[in-house]
Structure formats: C-alpha cells, structure tokens
C-alpha cells in the first residue's frame, strides 16, 4: 500500500511537466505525489507498468494500488483537491468519461506538436 496517490508522467516532456506543475500548484496539501516515469523504480510499492504503457498516458496509482490511466484518473485526482472536488460530478454525466478519454488520447498522441520539447517527441516517437 502507498501512503497516497502517485501520478506517473513523462518527465522528458515539457508539455507534461507544465500540466504537472499546474496540478502541484493547486494541490495545496501535497496529496498527490508526482513522479517522472524514469524515477518510478525508486518506489518499490508501485505495481509494474510497462514503458510502452507509460509512453501512452499518465498513470495515477491510488493508495490501494489501483491504476487509472489518462482522463480516467481525473475524478480521483479531483477527489484530492478540495477546491476542485465539485468537478468530479461532471464525470458522472453519461458520455463525459468517453469524451474525456478521446480528448486525452488525441492530446497525448500530439503532445510533440504542443510543446513537448523532448528529442523523442521531435522525432515523432510518442
């Protein structure tokens, strides 16, 4: 079991780092620990996640070990942000989770065009 949720993200991607930085600014209590995927092996309690899976989406690992990918992690992230908790209800609206997944996937696939900045992204290998 983890002490709290851990968000795994592409630390080589400037676009990803920008959004993680925004999350950290609104997470006043520091409830969500944000870790670049390259450093994940330093946390023994994390379940194994393949590099290929981590390249496709951010992963939120909850305290009980559940793994939520991409947009599916949003309601759980919001649960830990008191001022933003009310937004969780949006994900209960039929169709919103599906649409959020599609939007997240489209952005993740094109992050190299949105300011990723890493060599991998410049080569189009995301």
C-alpha positions in Angstrom: 0.0 0.0 0.0 1.1 3.5 -0.8 0.9 6.5 1.6 -1.1 8.3 -1.0 -1.7 8.5 -4.8 1.2 8.8 -7.1 0.9 10.3 -10.6 3.4 9.0 -13.1 4.1 11.2 -16.0 6.6 11.8 -18.9 9.3 13.9 -17.2 11.1 14.4 -20.6 8.1 16.2 -22.0 7.8 19.9 -21.4 4.1 19.8 -22.1 3.6 17.1 -19.5 5.8 18.9 -17.0 3.8 22.1 -17.5 0.5 20.4 -16.6 2.0 18.6 -13.6 3.4 21.9 -12.4 -0.1 23.3 -12.6 -1.5 20.4 -10.6 1.2 20.8 -8.0 0.3 24.5 -7.6 -3.4 23.7 -6.9 -2.6 20.7 -4.7 -2.0 22.9 -1.6 -1.9 19.8 0.7 0.6 17.9 -1.5 -1.9 15.0 -1.5 -0.7 13.7 -4.9 2.9 12.8 -5.4 4.0 13.5 -9.0 6.9 11.3 -10.2 8.5 11.3 -13.6 8.2 7.8 -15.1 12.0 7.4 -15.3 12.1 7.6 -11.4 9.3 5.1 -10.8 11.6 2.2 -9.9 12.7 4.2 -6.8 9.3 3.4 -5.3 9.2 -0.3 -4.5 5.5 -0.3 -3.7 4.4 0.7 -7.2 2.9 -2.1 -9.4 4.9 -3.0 -12.5 3.9 -0.9 -15.5 5.5 -1.3 -18.9 7.4 1.5 -20.6 5.1 1.3 -23.6 2.0 1.8 -21.4 3.7 4.8 -19.7 4.5 6.3 -23.0 0.8 6.4 -24.0 -0.7 8.0 -20.9 -0.1 9.3 -17.4 -0.9 6.8 -14.7 -2.3 7.5 -11.3 -1.6 4.8 -8.8 -4.0 5.0 -5.9 -3.0 4.3 -2.3 -4.6 0.8 -2.6 -2.7 0.1 -5.9 -5.5 0.7 -8.4 -4.1 2.1 -11.7 -6.0 4.8 -13.5 -4.8 5.9 -17.0 -5.1 9.3 -18.7 -8.5 11.0 -18.3 -9.8 8.2 -16.2 -7.6 9.4 -13.4 -9.2 12.9 -13.4 -12.1 12.1 -10.9 -9.6 10.5 -8.4 -7.2 13.5 -8.8 -10.1 15.9 -8.2 -11.1 13.9 -5.1 -7.8 15.0 -3.5 -8.2 18.7 -4.4 -10.7 20.3 -2.0 -11.4 23.4 -4.1 -11.9 21.3 -7.3 -13.7 18.3 -5.8 -17.1 19.6 -7.1 -15.9 18.9 -10.7 -15.9 15.2 -10.1 -19.7 15.3 -10.7 -19.0 16.2 -14.4 -17.6 12.7 -14.9 -20.8 11.1 -13.8 -22.7 12.7 -16.8 -23.2 10.0 -19.4 -20.7 10.4 -22.3 -18.3 12.6 -20.4 -15.8 9.8 -19.5 -15.8 8.6 -23.1 -15.3 12.1 -24.5 -12.6 12.9 -21.9 -10.8 9.7 -22.9 -10.9 10.7 -26.6 -9.7 14.2 -25.9 -6.9 13.0 -23.6 -5.8 10.4 -26.2 -5.7 12.9 -29.0 -3.7 15.4 -27.0 -1.3 12.7 -25.7 -0.6 11.5 -29.2 0.1 15.0 -30.4 1.9 16.4 -27.4 5.1 16.7 -29.5 3.2 19.4 -31.5 2.1 21.1 -28.3 5.5 22.0 -26.9 6.8 18.6 -25.6 10.4 19.6 -26.3 12.0 16.2 -25.9 14.1 14.6 -28.6 11.7 11.6 -28.7 8.8 13.9 -29.3 10.6 15.8 -32.0 11.2 12.5 -33.8 7.5 11.7 -33.5 8.0 8.6 -31.4 5.3 9.2 -28.9 
